[in-house]
């Protein structure tokens, strides 16, 4: 990051921050030595910040006023994230179809391995049914399970889709589904598992490392969110969550998704930073 300017600690920079965000200028404001410091990605952006500050920050159009002129604000936002919404709808439909894991005849349609002739799950993947490598992410076993995953997927998925587009998000979902599902299958030896949490941890790792390497306004995840998710991961690995009767945790899927997400996020962030 490049030090653009500094000013007294009691000066209100919220108007400047709103203007920079509205114009896509990546920046951060920190406290250093009793003063506020504005950081940018490079020297050219720093010059922009300095000029705006020196000439007076222009007024930013109120988002609510713009929404009133262009129609409903939330409807506009929803149209910008069709892939995120489609995945959530499919997850909800799968939850209804499987009765949240209570209908065995429906669950087998989403498991990692198909049924063998003896009626049990096959010991190996049938690659002619390639979709099974992905479909376990739609399988949930309780209302809390699906609600928790849907909430975090909405929070993370829409950020990525707004920043990089629906096709990129879709590619990440497939990649993180493959990595997390395969990791869980190899670790457990059991084809019966499910949940979107492996993908969620993949998206978390992607946003986390991307914004660390190449800070941007779209992936500004609060540190508390990252810490909370990592603590939850550690609690799952420790076995405490299962011991408390909150259900079995697919720890390998969480770790597999997180590792894959961190790798892709670091690479993508490095490429963006170089550009």
N, C-alpha and C positions, 0 to 999 in steps of 0.2 A: 504494500500500500504506500501511497505518496502523501506526505504531509502537505495539505493545501493551505491551511490557515489556522490561526488560533485566536481566541477571544476570551473575555472575562467569563468566569464561571456562572455569574448571575444573568448573563445575557440570554434571552430567549431565541433559540435557533430553530424552533418548530416550523416557522414559516419558511425558512430556507430549506429545511429538510423536506417539507411537503413539495416545494417547487422542484427540487432536485429529483425526487421520486417521480413526480408527474412527467418529467422529461427524460426519465431513464438514466440519470447520472448515478452510477454506483458509488456509494459513499458510506462512511461510518463516522460517528461523532463519539469521541471518548474524552475522559478527563485525565489530564496529565499535569502535574505540578501546579494544581489549583487553577487550571485554565481548561477551556474546552478546545479540543483539537478536531478539525475536520480532515478526514482522510479520503483520498480518491484512489482509483486504480492506477492512474498514470499522471504525468505532468500536464498533459493537455486538458484533462478533466479538472485538474487543480486550478489551471488558469481560468477555466469557465467559472468555477466556484468563486474565485477571487474577484472576477469581473462583476458577477451578479451581486456579491456582497458589497462591493464598492459603489455600484450604481443604484443599489436599493432593490430588494427582492420584489418582483412583480406579484400581483395577486394571483392566487391559484383558483381556478373555477371550482366551486363547491360541487363535490360528487353528487350530492343529493339534488342540486339544481339541474345538473346534467342528466341525471336519471329521470327527473320529472319531464324534461324536454324530449328525451329519447324513448320514453316508456318505462316500464317497471325495472328498477335497478337489479333486483334479484333474477328476473327473467333474462336480462342481458348477460349476467354473470353465468347463469346456467348454460346458456347457448355457447359459452366459450369453453366449456369442459364436457363435451359429449362423451368422450371415452370414460372419464371418471364416473359419470352418471350411468353409463351403460353397464359398467362392471358392477356398480352397486345394485342396479336393478337385477342383473343376472344372479348376484349373490342372494338377494331377497327371494327371487323365484326358486332358487335351489333350496333355500331354507324351508320354503313352503312345501315343495315337492318331496323333500326327504323327511318332513315333519321334525325338523331340527334334530336329525339323526335317529328318529324313532321308527323309521320304516326301512328295515334291512333290504327289502327288495328294491328300494330306490337308492339306498346308499351305495350299492355295488356299482351303480352307473358312474359314480364319481371316484371310486377307489383307485389307488395307484396301480394295482394289478387286477386283472379280471378274474372271474371265477374259473377254477379248474373243473374238469369233469366230475371230480368227487364232491363238488359243492362247496369247497373251501377256496379261499383266495389263492391264486396261483403263486408259486415261489419265484417266478420270473416275470418280467414285463413282456407283454405281447406288443411288439413294436408296430404291428399292423393296427393297433388301437392306440396310436401315438398321443391322442388327446388326454389319455390318463396321466401323462406326465405333468399336465397342467390342472386338470379338473379337481384334484383334491383341495385347491384353494377355495372352491365354492362350497365345500362341505363343512357345516358347523353343527355343534351338538347341544347348544343351548342359546337362549335369547341373549344372555349376557355376552356369550362368545361372539355371536354375529354382530351385536351392537358395538362392542368394543373395537372389533376389527373394522367395521364400516366407518366408525367415527374417525379412526386414525387414517384409514385409506382416503377418506374425503379430504382430510387436512393436508396430507402429503401429496396425494395424487393430483389434486387441482393445482397445487403450486408448480408441479413439474409440467403439467399440461399447458398452463398459462405461459410458462417460460419457454418450453421447447416443442409444444404441439402434441396432438393426440397420438400420432404414429410413434413418436419417441416414447411416450408413456406406455403405449401398448407393448412396444418392444421390451421395455424394462420389466413390465409385468410378467411377460412370458419368460424372460431370462431369470428373474428372481423366483418365479414359480418352479422352473426346472432345477435351479440350484438348491432351493430350500426343500422341495419334495424329494429330490434324489438324496440329499444329505440325511433326511429323516428316515428314508427307506433303508439306506445303508447302515445307519446307526441302530435302528430298531429291528430290522429284519422283518417288519410287519407292514403289509400294504394298506392297513386300515388306519388312516389318520386323515386329518383335514384341518382347514382353517386358512384364513387370509394373512395370518400373522407373520409367516415367513416372507411374504411379499411386502408387508408393512415394514418389517425390519430392513428389507432391502431398500425400500424407498427412503427410510430414515437414514441409512448409511450413505445413500447416494446424495441426499440433500446436505447432510452433515459435512461430508468430505468436500463436496463441490463448493459449498459456501466458505469453507475453510481455505481452500486453494484459490478460488476466484469469487470473492464476496459479491453478492448481487441482491437486489431488493426482493426478488421472488422467493429465495430460499432462506430468508431470515428467520430461522427457527430459534425460538428462545432457548437459552442454555438449559432452562428448567425442563423443557420437553425432552431434550436429549438425555439429560440425567435421569429423568423419570423412567424413560424406556429402557435405559441400560440397567437401572436398579431392578426393574421388573424382570429383565432377562436374567440377572444374577440370582434373584429370588427363585426363578423357575429352575435354574441349573442346580441350586442348592437343595431342591426338593421340598422347600418349605410350603410352596403353594399347594402342591399335591397333598402334603401332610395335613394341611388345614382343610382338606376336603373340597377344594375349589376346582378339582378336575385335573386330569393328566395334561402335562405341558409338553408340546413337541419342541424340546430344546434344540435338537439338531437342526430343525427347520429354521428356527429363529437365528441360530448362529450362522447357518449356511446362507440365509438371505442377507444378514447383516454384512458378512464378509464380502459377498458378491457386490452388494450395494456400495460398500466403501471403496472397493477396487474400481468399479465403474465410475463412481463419483469423483475419485481422485484423478483418474485419467481424463474424464470429460472436463473437469475443472482446470486441469493443466493445459489442455488444448485451448479452452476458452481464454485462459490467462495469456497464453502465447499470442493469440490473435489480437 
